[in-house]
Amino acid sequence: MKILLSFFFFSFILLAQNNTTSQTGFNSYLGDNNETNKTINPVANVKILYMHYQDVPKRIIKGEIFSVTLRVLSTESDFYELNYIFENARGVKILNEIPFRQEKGKFYYDTFHFLAQSTGARLPDFKAYIVSFDGTEHRPTTLKGKNINVVALNPRKNFSNIIADSFELEEYKTTSYDSNHNIVVFVATAHNSDISAFHLQNVFKQGVESLTNDIEESRIIYFIIIQKEIENFKFSYFNLLDNKFQTIKIPIVVNDDSVTTQTDLKPKDQSREKLKMLVAIAVALILLMIIVWSRKYIYTFLLILPIAYAIYTYTPSTEVCIRPDTNIYLLPVKNGTIFQTTQGVTYLMKEGSIKNYTKVKLQDNKIGWIKHENLCSY
């Protein structure tokens, strides 16, 4: 019995020593100072995110905007934010680094939009991590990217480079540009499209006057300069919903009316102005004869309007002085296309004005716009 008690006593001492050694080793691992405790956070190394692909398109057209949805499960229910890092993408451009998110039960459904830029494309590796309210960044979880099937179209000659769910003209206007060309300005909207890719073939000149590029709906103000012989201008885009090319047609009807796009481009028709002046003078003479015949001179004030209009119409265009190195714009809009720059002090005929721009006639009878701030101060 004494031998048995002695055995248990020595066994207890050995176990106590082993526990002390283990605790000392654990404390040594964690460190006995505060600096080491700050740099190692065992909780942050625990995997708490699980990600899977929820929706990936099977076939994509080069130039198409497409979406990818991830299903994310977090074992941490209370956190400050869920962030993403994208790595190793090929042939795609991400359009929203902050996802469009839906929450369903314990799952987050995060949707990202991409632009397919080339065939042989690959989605990026999605690296996600959670940040706690105390600023702790938890261990990231990576979902490997996938190769995606991107095909290229065999477009028509009049293809505009637009791939969209829809593309519609809101309004358009055609005016005379010079003796051989007309200028067409149009406003268009597109859904699910990279509208900045818009470009046409076989036009004399073209450019963007204004552009709003959005994933859902984009808007563009565009101008083209074409031959006067063209009666209907046509171009095509690829409709994703119908899976075929659609044709857009612009009837070419030259007119002088201004529209909301501020494209009052053509100078005054002098023959019409002279006709209006003659009509105003005729009206004034008839009124004068009536007043003299009836001897009711009190109605003389009625002559003011036609006479004033005749004087206004007869007044010739004034010449304006333009500073050196002044940009002459094709249209009076912000960030408009510059098609000429003055080399020195230049004098041009003023044809009108709108807001902060003055319309001038150049030496080749083309019409341009300059900012008021670039006029010489007399």
C-alpha positions in Angstrom: 0.0 0.0 0.0 2.8 2.4 0.9 4.5 1.6 -2.5 1.3 2.4 -4.3 0.8 5.8 -2.5 4.4 6.7 -3.3 3.9 6.0 -7.0 0.8 8.3 -7.2 2.7 11.0 -5.2 5.6 11.0 -7.6 3.3 10.9 -10.6 1.4 14.0 -9.4 4.7 15.9 -9.0 5.8 15.0 -12.6 2.5 16.1 -14.0 2.7 19.4 -12.2 6.1 20.1 -13.5 5.0 19.3 -17.1 2.0 21.7 -16.8 4.4 24.4 -15.6 6.7 23.9 -18.5 3.9 23.9 -21.0 2.5 27.1 -19.6 5.9 28.7 -19.7 6.3 27.7 -23.3 2.9 29.1 -24.2 3.7 32.4 -22.5 7.0 32.5 -24.3 5.1 32.0 -27.6 2.7 34.9 -26.9 5.5 37.0 -25.4 5.8 38.7 -22.1 5.7 42.2 -23.4 2.8 44.3 -24.9 4.6 45.0 -28.2 4.5 41.3 -29.2 0.8 41.0 -28.1 -0.1 43.9 -30.5 1.4 42.3 -33.6 -0.1 38.8 -33.1 -3.8 38.5 -33.1 -4.8 34.8 -33.2 -8.5 35.7 -33.7 -7.7 37.6 -37.0 -6.1 34.4 -38.4 -9.3 32.4 -38.2 -11.1 31.9 -41.5 -14.5 33.5 -41.3 -15.4 34.0 -45.0 -16.6 31.4 -47.5 -17.1 32.4 -51.1 -18.6 30.7 -54.2 -19.7 31.9 -57.7 -23.4 32.4 -57.8 -23.8 33.6 -61.4 -21.2 33.8 -64.2 -22.3 34.2 -67.9 -21.4 31.4 -70.2 -20.7 33.4 -73.3 -19.7 37.1 -73.6 -19.1 39.3 -76.6 -16.0 41.4 -76.8 -17.1 45.0 -75.8 -20.0 43.7 -73.7 -20.7 44.8 -70.1 -21.4 41.7 -68.0 -22.0 40.9 -64.4 -20.6 38.3 -62.0 -22.4 37.6 -58.7 -20.6 36.0 -55.6 -22.3 34.3 -52.7 -20.5 35.1 -49.5 -21.0 33.5 -46.1 -19.5 35.1 -43.0 -19.3 33.4 -39.6 -18.8 36.8 -38.1 -22.3 38.5 -37.9 -21.1 41.9 -36.6 -18.4 43.7 -38.6 -17.6 47.2 -40.0 -17.1 46.4 -43.6 -16.4 43.7 -46.2 -13.7 44.7 -48.7 -12.4 43.2 -51.9 -9.0 43.1 -53.7 -8.8 42.0 -57.3 -5.7 40.3 -58.7 -4.6 38.5 -61.8 -7.4 39.6 -64.1 -6.8 39.3 -67.9 -8.8 40.9 -70.7 -11.5 42.4 -68.5 -12.0 45.8 -66.8 -13.8 46.0 -63.5 -16.4 48.8 -63.5 -17.4 48.8 -59.8 -15.0 47.9 -57.1 -17.7 48.3 -54.5 -20.3 45.6 -55.1 -24.0 45.9 -55.5 -25.1 43.9 -52.5 -28.2 41.9 -51.5 -28.6 40.2 -48.1 -30.6 37.0 -47.9 -30.4 35.3 -44.5 -26.8 34.6 -43.7 -25.6 35.1 -47.2 -24.4 38.2 -49.0 -24.8 38.3 -52.8 -22.2 40.7 -54.2 -22.5 41.7 -57.9 -19.6 43.1 -59.9 -19.7 44.5 -63.5 -17.0 44.0 -66.0 -16.2 45.2 -69.5 -14.9 42.4 -71.8 -11.9 43.9 -73.6 -10.4 40.9 -75.4 -10.8 37.2 -76.1 -9.0 34.7 -73.9 -10.2 36.7 -70.8 -10.0 35.7 -67.2 -11.9 36.9 -64.2 -9.7 38.2 -61.3 -9.0 36.4 -58.1 -11.5 37.8 -55.6 -9.7 38.3 -52.3 -12.2 39.3 -49.6 -11.6 40.3 -45.9 -13.6 41.6 -43.1 -12.7 44.7 -40.9 -14.1 44.7 -37.4 -15.3 47.8 -35.6 -12.0 48.0 -33.7 -10.1 48.1 -37.0 -8.9 44.5 -37.0 -8.5 43.1 -40.5 -9.3 39.4 -40.4 -7.7 36.7 -42.5 -8.6 37.1 -46.2 -10.4 34.5 -48.3 -9.5 34.1 -52.0 -11.8 32.8 -54.7 -9.8 32.0 -57.8 -10.7 33.6 -61.0 -12.2 31.8 -63.9 -11.5 31.8 -67.6 -14.4 33.2 -69.5 -15.6 32.6 -73.1 -15.3 35.9 -74.9 -16.2 35.9 -78.7 -15.6 38.7 -81.2 -18.3 39.9 -83.6 -18.0 40.0 -87.4 -19.5 43.5 -87.7 -21.0 45.4 -90.6 -19.1 48.2 -92.2 -21.4 50.8 -90.6 -21.0 49.2 -87.1 -20.7 51.9 -84.4 -18.8 49.7 -81.8 -21.8 49.8 -79.5 -23.0 46.6 -77.9 -26.1 47.3 -75.7 -29.4 46.1 -74.5 -30.8 49.1 -76.3 -29.6 52.3 -78.2 -32.0 55.1 -78.9 -31.8 58.5 -80.5 -33.4 61.2 -78.4 -33.0 64.1 -80.9 -30.9 65.1 -83.8 -30.2 68.2 -86.0 -28.5 68.8 -89.3 -27.1 72.1 -90.4 -24.8 73.3 -93.2 -21.1 73.0 -92.3 -19.5 74.3 -95.5 -20.2 74.1 -99.2 -19.5 70.3 -99.4 -20.5 69.1 -96.0 -23.3 69.0 -93.4 -22.9 68.6 -89.7 -25.2 66.3 -87.8 -25.5 66.5 -84.0 -27.5 63.9 -82.1 -28.3 62.9 -78.6 -28.5 59.2 -77.8 -29.0 56.9 -74.8 -27.9 53.3 -74.3 -28.6 50.7 -71.7 -25.9 48.3 -70.4 -23.3 49.7 -72.8 -19.9 51.3 -72.9 -21.1 54.3 -74.9 -17.7 55.8 -74.9 -16.7 53.3 -77.5 -19.0 54.9 -80.1 -17.2 55.5 -83.4 -18.3 55.6 -87.0 -16.6 54.8 -90.3 -16.6 56.8 -93.5 -17.3 60.3 -92.1 -15.4 63.4 -92.8 -15.1 64.3 -89.1 -16.6 63.2 -85.8 -16.3 63.7 -82.1 -17.9 63.6 -78.6 -19.4 66.8 -77.2 -20.8 65.4 -74.0 -20.8 62.0 -72.4 -22.3 60.4 -69.3 -21.2 56.8 -68.9 -23.1 54.7 -66.4 -23.5 51.0 -66.0 -27.3 51.1 -66.2 -27.9 54.0 -68.7 -25.4 56.1 -70.6 -26.0 59.3 -72.6 -23.9 60.9 -75.4 -24.0 64.1 -77.5 -22.1 63.3 -80.7 -21.4 65.2 -84.0 -20.5 63.9 -87.4 -19.6 65.9 -90.6 -20.8 64.1 -93.7 -21.1 64.8 -97.5 -24.0 67.0 -98.6 -25.1 64.3 -101.0 -26.2 61.9 -98.2 -29.9 62.0 -97.6 -30.2 59.3 -94.9 -27.3 58.5 -92.6 -27.3 54.9 -91.2 -25.2 53.1 -88.6 -25.7 49.9 -86.7 -25.2 48.5 -83.1 -25.5 45.0 -81.7 -28.6 44.4 -79.6 -27.9 42.0 -76.8 -31.5 41.2 -76.0 -32.4 40.4 -79.7 -28.9 39.0 -80.3 -28.6 40.7 -83.7 -27.5 44.0 -85.3 -30.0 46.8 -85.3 -29.9 49.8 -87.7 -30.3 53.4 -86.7 -31.3 55.9 -89.4 -31.0 59.7 -89.3 -32.9 61.6 -92.0 -30.8 64.4 -93.3 -33.0 67.5 -93.3 -31.0 70.8 -93.2 -32.7 73.5 -91.2 -31.9 76.6 -89.2 -33.9 75.9 -86.1 -32.1 75.7 -82.7 -32.7 72.7 -80.4 -32.1 72.0 -76.8 -28.6 70.8 -77.5 -27.5 74.3 -78.3 -26.5 73.5 -81.8 -27.4 76.8 -83.5 -24.6 76.3 -86.0 -25.6 78.1 -89.3 -25.1 81.8 -89.8 -28.0 84.0 -90.7 -29.5 83.6 -94.2 -28.9 87.1 -95.5 -31.5 86.8 -98.3 -34.2 85.9 -95.8 -33.1 88.8 -93.5 -33.4 91.3 -96.4 -36.9 90.0 -97.2 -37.9 90.4 -93.6 -36.5 93.9 -93.6 -38.5 94.8 -96.7 -41.7 93.4 -95.2 -41.1 95.4 -92.1 -40.6 98.6 -94.1 -43.7 97.9 -96.2 -45.8 97.4 -93.0 -44.4 100.7 -91.6 -45.3 102.6 -94.8 -48.8 101.2 -94.9 -49.3 102.2 -91.3 -48.0 105.7 -92.0 -50.4 106.1 -94.9 -53.3 105.0 -92.8 -52.4 107.4 -90.0 -51.9 110.3 -92.4 -55.1 109.6 -94.3 -57.2 109.2 -91.1 -55.3 112.1 -89.4 -55.2 110.0 -86.2 -51.6 110.8 -85.3 -52.0 109.4 -81.9 -51.4 105.9 -83.5 -47.9 107.0 -84.6 -46.4 104.8 -81.9 -47.5 101.8 -83.9 -44.7 102.6 -86.3 -42.0 101.9 -83.7 -42.1 98.1 -83.9 -41.7 97.6 -87.7 -39.1 100.4 -88.0 -37.1 99.1 -85.1 -37.1 95.6 -86.6 -36.1 96.9 -90.0 -33.1 98.8 -88.4 -32.1 95.7 -86.4 -32.2 93.5 -89.6 -30.3 96.0 -91.6 -27.5 96.3 -89.1 -24.6 94.3 -90.5 -22.7 91.7 -88.6 -20.1 93.3 -86.3 -16.4 92.4 -86.3 -15.0 91.0 -83.1 -11.4 91.0 -81.9 -10.0 87.6 -80.7 -7.0 87.1 -78.6 -3.9 85.0 -79.7 -3.9 81.3 -78.9 -7.7 81.2 -78.6 -9.5 77.9 -79.2 -12.3 77.9 -81.7 -14.9 75.2 -80.9 -17.1 73.3 -83.2 -20.1 73.6 -80.8 -20.8 75.9 -77.8 -20.6 73.2 -75.2 -18.3 72.4 -72.3 -15.3 70.3 -73.4 -16.3 70.9 -77.0 -14.2 69.8 -80.0 -11.4 72.3 -80.9 -10.9 72.5 -84.7 -8.8 75.7 -84.9 -6.6 77.9 -82.7 -5.8 81.5 -83.5 -2.1 82.3 -84.0 -2.2 86.0 -83.2 -4.8 88.7 -82.7 -7.6 87.8 -85.1 -10.7 89.7 -86.4 -13.7 87.7 -87.4 -17.4 88.5 -88.2 -19.7 88.0 -85.3 -22.8 85.9 -86.2 -24.5 85.7 -82.8 -24.0 84.6 -79.2 -25.3 82.1 -76.7 -24.6 81.9 -73.0 -20.8 82.2 -72.6 -20.0 81.8 -76.3 -19.8 84.0 -79.4 -20.5 82.6 -82.9 -18.1 83.7 -85.6 -17.6 83.1 -89.3 -14.1 82.0 -90.3 -12.3 83.0 -93.4 -13.4 79.8 -95.2 -17.1 80.6 -94.3 -17.2 77.9 -91.6 -18.8 78.6 -88.3 -17.1 78.4 -85.0 -17.6 79.3 -81.4 -15.3 81.1 -79.0 -15.6 81.8 -75.3 -16.5 85.4 -74.3 -13.4 85.5 -72.1 -11.2 85.3 -75.2 -12.5 88.4 -76.8 -10.1 91.4 -76.9 -10.9 94.1 -74.4 -11.1 97.4 -76.3 
